[in-house]
Amino acid sequence: MGPFYFSPRHCEEGEARRSNLVIKKWCLSLFLMLCLTMPLMASETLNRPVKVAIIDTGSNAKYKEGISLVSASVEDDNGHGTLMARIIEESCPGAEFYIIKALDANGKTISPDLVTLGVDWAVSMNVDVINMSLRIRDSDALHAAIKKAYDKGIIIVAAAGNEASKLDTDAKDCASTSAAVCKLAYPAQYPEVIAIGMIDIESAAGESRRGKKITLLCKGHEGGKIGTSVSAAYAAGYAARMISENKECNARKIEELMTREVGKFDSHTSKTCVGTVPPLNDGPAEEGIVE
């Protein structure tokens, strides 16, 4: 056997082999780490509580985060917001509440801008559902905030209003054969919002605005309160429950599932289609709680 001459080329080849081995080991380690952690990450995402924002009079019920835009405390000095939270919790136990106090002690809106700020704050908290059991004046700023929430994949529900009001002449939007339309309250009238009408305990339509723009009729009575405020809270709870049971679905799919269930009744929501009830009495409506 002849002499072996160790040249710089051998050093380079050996170094290259060692580098390739290090890279392969690193890739294998990364692959194994991902295999172990990805199921845990997916599990955490699937098992996290559903986050529900409530824009109302505050809350005395347990909540995760809260902000008051009208006073120094999120404490509910009206009771309306607390009732909405309890209704939602009834339908979706374990939901996390993000409270926005934007209505005063009388249940009135001091300024439409406060509701807009409330929606913006809810978006910043990455909530899944926003409930607005209230009425407010039409506002470009509010609509822009709601569009932002919708585009982020948040389900937004709002009370349609309790008085059927003949405020338009576009008959195609009205459930009645009358020439007048049942115009919805804002923010329920925005297309990004699920407009909620009321149904009473006998499954017959109660005093609630009517029209083809109403997506769901829900139970409208709880704790002595009757109205679409209650109905909207039940709808928000229903949406939260659907999210908790269908974590793989996005917001638009959840909305589709919600409307697909229309016509069925259960102990929580009592929901059905709208389209047969004519408009009721006219009359101006104050901004604030929908009772």
C-alpha positions in Angstrom: 0.0 0.0 0.0 1.4 3.3 -1.1 1.8 6.4 1.1 -1.3 8.5 1.9 -0.9 12.1 1.3 -3.3 14.3 3.3 -4.2 17.3 1.2 -6.3 20.5 1.8 -8.9 18.9 -0.4 -9.4 16.1 2.2 -9.9 18.8 4.9 -12.6 20.5 2.8 -14.4 17.3 2.1 -14.4 16.3 5.7 -15.6 19.7 6.8 -18.4 19.5 4.2 -19.5 16.1 5.5 -19.6 17.4 9.1 -21.6 20.4 8.0 -24.1 18.3 6.2 -24.4 16.0 9.2 -25.0 19.0 11.5 -27.7 20.4 9.1 -29.4 17.0 8.9 -29.4 16.7 12.7 -30.8 20.2 13.1 -33.5 19.6 10.5 -34.5 16.3 12.3 -34.6 18.1 15.6 -36.8 20.9 14.2 -39.1 18.3 12.6 -39.5 16.4 15.8 -40.1 19.6 17.8 -42.9 20.7 15.3 -44.5 17.2 15.5 -44.6 17.5 19.3 -45.7 21.1 19.6 -48.2 21.6 16.7 -50.8 19.3 18.2 -50.5 21.2 21.5 -50.8 24.6 19.8 -53.8 23.4 17.8 -55.3 22.0 21.0 -54.8 25.3 22.9 -56.5 27.2 20.0 -59.4 24.8 19.9 -59.9 24.7 23.6 -59.6 28.4 24.4 -62.8 30.0 25.7 -65.0 31.9 23.3 -64.5 35.7 23.7 -67.8 37.7 23.8 -67.8 41.5 23.9 -70.9 43.2 25.3 -71.5 46.9 24.6 -74.1 47.9 27.2 -74.5 49.5 30.6 -71.5 47.6 32.2 -71.7 44.3 34.1 -71.8 43.1 37.7 -71.2 39.5 36.5 -67.7 38.0 36.1 -65.8 39.2 33.2 -62.3 38.9 31.7 -61.6 42.5 30.7 -63.6 45.6 30.8 -63.6 49.3 29.9 -65.9 52.1 30.9 -66.5 55.0 28.5 -69.0 56.8 30.6 -67.8 56.5 34.2 -64.9 55.5 36.4 -66.1 51.9 36.8 -67.4 49.1 34.6 -69.9 48.3 37.4 -73.5 48.1 36.1 -75.7 50.8 37.7 -78.6 49.9 35.5 -78.8 46.1 35.4 -79.3 45.7 31.7 -75.8 44.8 30.7 -75.6 42.3 33.6 -78.7 40.6 32.4 -77.3 40.4 28.8 -74.1 38.7 30.2 -76.1 36.2 32.2 -78.3 35.3 29.2 -75.2 34.7 27.0 -73.6 32.6 29.7 -76.7 30.5 29.9 -76.4 29.6 26.3 -72.5 29.3 26.3 -71.2 28.4 29.8 -67.5 29.2 30.0 -67.5 32.1 27.6 -65.2 35.0 28.4 -66.8 38.4 28.6 -65.2 41.6 27.5 -67.4 44.4 28.8 -67.7 47.9 27.2 -69.8 50.3 29.3 -71.0 52.7 26.7 -74.6 53.4 28.0 -75.3 55.5 31.1 -77.3 54.6 34.2 -80.6 55.3 32.4 -79.6 53.0 29.5 -79.1 55.9 27.1 -76.2 56.6 24.8 -74.4 59.7 25.6 -72.7 59.8 22.2 -72.7 57.5 19.2 -68.9 57.9 19.2 -68.7 55.9 22.5 -70.3 52.8 20.8 -67.8 53.2 18.0 -64.9 53.3 20.5 -66.4 50.2 22.1 -66.4 48.3 18.8 -62.8 49.3 18.2 -61.8 48.2 21.7 -63.5 44.8 21.2 -61.6 44.3 17.9 -58.3 45.1 19.7 -59.2 42.4 22.2 -59.6 39.8 19.4 -63.1 38.8 20.5 -65.2 36.3 18.6 -68.6 37.8 19.1 -69.9 41.4 19.7 -73.4 41.9 21.2 -75.2 45.2 20.9 -78.6 45.1 22.6 -79.1 48.8 21.8 -80.1 51.3 19.1 -78.1 54.2 17.9 -78.1 56.8 15.1 -76.6 55.9 11.8 -72.9 56.9 11.9 -70.2 56.6 9.2 -67.6 56.1 11.9 -69.6 53.3 13.6 -70.2 51.6 10.3 -66.5 51.7 9.5 -65.7 50.2 12.9 -68.3 47.4 12.4 -66.9 46.7 8.9 -63.4 46.4 10.4 -64.7 43.9 13.0 -66.6 41.9 10.3 -63.5 41.8 8.1 -61.5 40.5 11.1 -63.9 37.6 11.4 -66.0 38.7 14.3 -69.7 37.8 14.5 -71.7 40.9 15.3 -75.3 40.7 16.6 -77.7 43.6 17.4 -81.3 44.1 18.4 -83.6 44.9 15.4 -85.8 47.2 17.5 -89.2 46.7 19.1 -91.3 49.1 17.2 -92.1 48.5 13.6 -91.6 51.9 12.0 -92.8 53.0 8.5 -89.8 55.1 7.6 -89.2 54.1 4.0 -91.1 53.3 0.9 -89.0 50.4 -0.4 -91.5 47.6 -0.1 -89.1 44.9 -1.2 -87.5 45.0 2.3 -90.8 44.6 4.2 -92.4 41.4 5.3 -95.8 43.0 4.8 -97.6 43.6 1.5 -97.9 47.2 2.7 -96.0 49.9 0.7 -94.1 50.9 3.8 -91.0 49.1 5.0 -90.2 47.8 8.5 -87.0 49.7 8.9 -84.5 48.2 11.4 -82.8 50.1 14.2 -79.1 50.8 13.8 -76.6 49.1 14.2 -78.8 46.1 13.3 -79.5 47.6 9.9 -75.8 47.5 8.8 -75.3 44.5 6.4 -72.4 43.2 8.4 -74.6 42.8 11.5 -76.9 39.9 12.3 -80.2 41.6 12.9 -82.2 39.9 15.7 -86.0 40.0 16.1 -88.1 38.7 18.9 -90.3 35.7 19.4 -92.4 35.1 22.4 -92.8 32.0 24.5 -95.6 30.6 22.4 -93.4 30.9 19.3 -95.6 33.6 17.9 -94.1 36.9 16.9 -94.1 39.5 19.6 -93.7 43.3 19.3 -90.6 43.4 17.1 -89.5 45.1 13.9 -90.0 42.8 10.9 -88.4 42.6 7.5 -86.4 40.4 5.2 -83.2 41.9 6.7 -83.9 40.2 10.0 -81.7 37.1 10.2 -83.1 35.4 13.3 -86.0 35.6 15.7 -84.9 34.6 19.2 -86.5 34.3 22.6 -87.3 37.8 23.8 -88.1 37.4 27.5 -85.9 36.9 30.6 -86.1 38.0 34.2 -89.1 40.3 33.6 -87.5 41.9 30.6 -89.1 41.6 27.2 -87.7 42.9 23.9 -85.1 42.4 21.2 -82.4 43.4 23.6 -83.0 40.0 25.2 -83.3 38.3 21.8 -79.9 39.7 20.7 -78.3 38.4 23.9 -79.7 34.9 23.2 -78.4 35.2 19.6 -75.0 36.2 20.9 -75.0 33.2 23.2 -76.1 30.9 20.4 -73.3 32.2 18.2 -70.7 31.7 21.0 -72.0 28.1 21.5 -71.8 27.4 17.8 -68.2 28.7 17.8 -67.3 26.5 20.8 -68.7 23.4 19.1 -67.3 24.2 15.7 -63.8 25.6 16.3 -62.6 24.6 12.9 -65.2 26.9 11.2 -64.6 30.6 10.5 -67.1 33.3 11.3 -68.9 33.3 8.0 -69.4 29.5 8.3 -70.7 29.9 11.8 -73.2 32.4 10.5 -74.3 29.9 7.8 -74.7 27.2 10.5 -76.8 29.6 12.6 -79.2 30.4 9.8 -79.3 26.8 8.7 -80.7 26.0 12.2 -83.5 28.4 11.7 -86.9 26.8 12.3 -85.7 24.6 15.1 -86.4 25.3 18.7 -84.4 24.5 21.9 -84.4 25.5 25.5 -81.9 28.3 24.9 -82.8 30.2 21.8 -86.3 29.5 20.3 -85.4 30.7 16.8 -87.3 30.7 13.6 -87.5 32.5 10.2 -89.2 35.8 9.8 -91.3 36.9 6.8 -95.0 36.7 7.7 -95.6 39.4 10.3 -96.7 42.9 9.1 -95.3 46.1 10.6 -96.8 47.3 13.8 -97.3 50.8 15.1 -95.2 53.8 14.0 -93.3 56.0 16.5 -90.0 57.6 17.2 -87.5 55.6 19.2 -84.9 56.8 21.7 -81.3 55.7 21.4 -80.0 53.2 24.0 -81.4 50.0 25.4 -83.9 48.2 23.2 -86.8 47.2 25.6 
